[in-house]
């Protein structure tokens, strides 16, 4: 059944979607019966065929080995590494160092004669 | 992250990510470098999303950012290889693939990435939006514009 009124056509985007993924039946039926829409549909189907003709590549073996070996030998993010990279930990460490310096050195410096 | 988890993530995603990077950059050596960068970031990462959907989105975000960094750091024209996705040289099939790949060079990087995700991997626009940090509608528009450009090239060349 054609859901489009006479003179009404699906948009190019709808026809593209029909070519690429298989759209709703009303658009398909309309395109089958309407020459201008059928032409547009054929053009988009040709585009899809072209894109389909580009193959999917495998990851080159040396790249695969390089990644897996680096991971095996490189050492991942351990707890301590993550801790040392954490800005809150860095801020806390700096604060502790400042306080220690104050007690070790500052207290002598600031003591009144 | 332990080695077996990393290998599981690699085995499940590497091929798709590699092709996503190839389609985005259009350059094989950039693809090799960026894939290694992506997985080194994964390996060094302390928090890996647990659910498959989140993990996929996370990986594509890393890959997308690595591609952007690559274009920024290259600061020059990145050569577009004309033999990506060509399985056997000197065959009729390879000629079609080469022609198609050359036509894809007319598209912007993001458009090529969207076409790859939609046509080659079958992702919906909502999924592409999530993977590419754009709205569903934006993904739809990009795919439509890209395929219309390709159609116009075909018509112009009488193919």
Interface residues (C-beta under 8 A of the other chain):
Chain A: X12 X13 X16 X20 X21 X43 X44 X46 X47 X48 X50 X51 X52 X53 X54 X55 X56 X57 X58 X59 X60 X63 X64 X66 X67 X68 X70 X71 X72 X74 X76 X77 X79 X82
Chain B: X1 X2 X3 X6 X7 X10 X14 X15 X18 X19 X22 X32 X35 X36 X39 X40 X43 X44 X45 X46 X84 X85 X86 X87 X93 X96 X97 X99 X100 X101 X103 X104 X115 X118 X119 X120 X122 X140 X143 X144 X147 X148 X150 X151 X154 X155 X159
